[in-house]
Amino acid sequence: MAPDPDYRIITCLSENSDAGKEWLARVTHPRTRLGIFFEAPNEAEVIIKASEFWEQHRKEREENWRKRDEARAKAEAKAARKTKAEAA
């Protein structure tokens, strides 16, 4: 699957954070609300943490959409069979 162009990782350096947690990151996406922050001692690590989380979240979300579409298709097929049986 192609990368999502709307997905972004925002990073921030904090001067007054605990040691090893100087960098913060959050994932932003217009169609998903994630209130999760990631912490790491450097920007590269915090970006990796956020990216790995987003990839897992994206896979789970796509699987849920696939299951939803399958359930809808089954329900529509069942309704069509019922309508056809009632018409006969």
Secondary structure, 3 states (H helix, E strand, C coil): CCCCCCCEEEEEECCCCCCCCCEEEEEEECCECCCCEEEECCHHHHHHHHHHHHHHHHHHHHHHHHHHHHHHHHHHHHHHHHHHHHHC
